[in-house]
Amino acid sequence: MEAEGFALSLDVPGYRLIRQIGTGAGSKISLAVELNTRQEFAIKHVLRDVPDGDKFIEQVETEYLVSHQLQHRNLRHSFSIHRLRKRLLVREVAVVMEYVDGLSLEKARPNRLNTFLTLFTKVAAGLDAMHNAGFVHSDIKPTNIMIARGGVVKIIDFGQSCRLHHRKARIQGTPDYIAPEQVRRLPLDQRTDVFNLGATMYWVLTSEKYPTELRGPDQRGGINVLTANKPIAPVELNNKIPLALSQLVMDCCKSNPKDRPSDMRQVMARLSVVRKLWTKYLEGLRGPKPEAREEMERPSAALAVEAADSMAESGAPGDEGESPAMDEDPLARDKPA
């Protein structure tokens, strides 16, 4: 086989490569068709004989090990792994994965609040399932969240995932979304993903990157108003953001994991409360009483936390069953990558 950028010696029996559809950490991702069923899959190929090849082989092995065990509509599943060995050393790896025909969140940012809330409720639900299976993703960011037509949301790229409470030997993560405990090489748990998710929501809401411990004020040159010592709340950067949502994002990004929402069920509960407050606010705008509009102009962050805690304790993390359909399709005007 031949993929753009490097030659592939490894053939995956039963599949035919159609075209390259993406790149990853030292990898090429191709669209493939299973010959018997004509069903489409994605195949990720990684070579050892490239710079940092050992690390990339390790990551793709980890991706398969984790995602093969996960069965959730918001997590991309891996079906099989194929290895090419030379002199007892794995030289090339291919993983057959679920094909997601869509765009990353980085390329398909939602521009309506209901769409935002639905999307991140689905992401949080996927992460909750992953945590219940005993794993931390540890690299949630816009490029690792895929959005397909019909409101399908998939978390991808499990190459940096690990078991709950695992302490990594080296710093792993993406600088603009990395949690403090990742930088300090402390044990990771579900609250690490809470931070990564909060930093991702921060970027979607504000177009700014959250000031993590791997970012300095001059990292990208020029003047940066976001410093590592004083993050600016989303509502201060965009006053159209509900206060309750802004507070949730800031709570997710607390430096001390103990100060964050304890798990994704709490995150989902607070997103649900934001949705209810926002619906009430919109009803107030249409209603005849101006005092109702004034009351809901800035939905109370304290009320949202209190109501969400109550919902989480009662075992109701927000919307029951399937998340509601997105109020708009982010891909309606775009072609899949």
DAPE-V350623 format. One record per backbone hydrogen bond with DSSP energy under -1.0 kcal/mol. NH is the residue of the N-H (numbers start at 1). CO is the residue of the C=O. E is the energy in kcal/mol with one decimal. If there is no record, write none. Layout:
BEGIN
<<NH,CO,E> <NH,CO,E>>
END
This chain:
BEGIN
<<3,6,-1.6> <6,3,-1.6> <8,1,-2.0> <15,12,-1.6> <16,33,-2.1> <18,31,-3.6> <21,29,-3.0> <22,29,-1.5> <24,27,-1.7> <26,24,-1.2> <28,45,-1.9> <29,22,-2.8> <30,43,-2.6> <31,19,-3.1> <32,41,-2.9> <33,16,-2.2> <34,39,-2.8> <35,14,-2.7> <38,34,-2.7> <41,32,-2.9> <42,97,-2.4> <43,30,-2.6> <44,95,-2.3> <45,28,-2.8> <46,93,-2.5> <48,91,-2.9> <50,48,-1.8> <53,50,-2.0> <56,52,-1.9> <57,53,-2.4> <58,54,-2.1> <59,55,-2.2> <60,56,-2.2> <61,57,-2.1> <62,58,-2.1> <63,59,-2.7> <64,60,-2.1> <65,61,-2.5> <66,62,-2.5> <67,63,-2.6> <68,64,-2.3> <69,66,-1.4> <75,72,-2.0> <76,155,-2.5> <79,96,-3.2> <80,96,-1.1> <82,94,-2.8> <84,92,-2.6> <86,89,-2.6> <89,86,-1.6> <91,84,-3.2> <92,84,-1.4> <93,46,-2.5> <94,82,-2.6> <95,44,-2.2> <96,80,-2.5> <97,42,-3.8> <98,77,-2.4> <102,100,-1.5> <103,147,-2.4> <105,142,-1.2> <105,145,-2.6> <107,104,-1.2> <108,104,-1.2> <116,112,-2.3> <117,113,-2.8> <118,114,-2.3> <119,115,-2.6> <120,116,-2.5> <121,117,-1.7> <122,118,-1.9> <123,119,-2.0> <124,120,-2.4> <125,121,-2.0> <126,122,-2.2> <127,123,-2.4> <128,124,-2.4> <129,125,-2.0> <130,126,-2.0> <131,127,-2.7> <132,128,-2.3> <133,129,-1.2> <134,131,-1.6> <135,130,-2.2> <136,162,-3.0> <144,141,-1.7> <145,142,-1.2> <146,154,-3.4> <147,103,-3.4> <148,152,-2.9> <154,146,-2.5> <155,74,-2.6> <156,144,-2.4> <161,158,-1.3> <162,136,-1.9> <164,134,-2.1> <165,188,-3.7> <166,163,-1.7> <177,174,-2.6> <178,174,-1.1> <182,179,-1.0> <183,179,-1.6> <184,180,-2.3> <186,181,-2.8> <188,166,-2.2> <192,189,-1.9> <194,190,-1.4> <195,191,-1.9> <196,192,-2.3> <197,193,-2.7> <198,194,-2.4> <199,195,-2.7> <200,196,-1.7> <201,197,-2.6> <202,198,-2.3> <203,199,-1.8> <204,200,-2.1> <205,201,-2.4> <206,202,-2.1> <207,203,-2.6> <212,210,-1.6> <215,212,-1.6> <219,216,-1.4> <221,218,-1.4> <236,233,-1.3> <238,234,-2.1> <241,238,-1.9> <246,242,-2.4> <247,243,-2.6> <248,244,-1.7> <249,245,-2.3> <250,246,-2.1> <251,247,-2.5> <252,248,-2.4> <253,249,-1.3> <254,251,-1.4> <259,256,-2.2> <260,257,-1.3> <267,263,-1.4> <268,264,-2.8> <269,265,-2.2> <270,266,-2.2> <271,267,-2.2> <272,268,-2.1> <273,269,-1.9> <274,270,-2.2> <275,271,-2.0> <276,272,-2.1> <277,273,-2.8> <278,274,-2.7> <279,275,-2.4> <280,276,-2.2> <281,277,-2.3> <282,278,-2.5> <283,279,-2.2> <284,280,-2.2> <285,281,-1.9> <286,282,-1.4> <287,283,-1.1> <293,289,-1.2> <294,290,-2.2> <295,291,-2.1> <296,292,-1.6> <304,300,-1.7> <305,301,-2.2> <306,302,-2.5> <307,303,-2.7> <308,304,-2.4> <309,305,-2.5> <310,306,-1.8> <311,307,-2.2> <312,308,-2.8> <313,309,-2.2> <314,310,-1.5> <315,312,-1.0> <316,311,-2.6> <332,329,-2.2> <334,331,-1.5> <337,102,-1.1>>
END
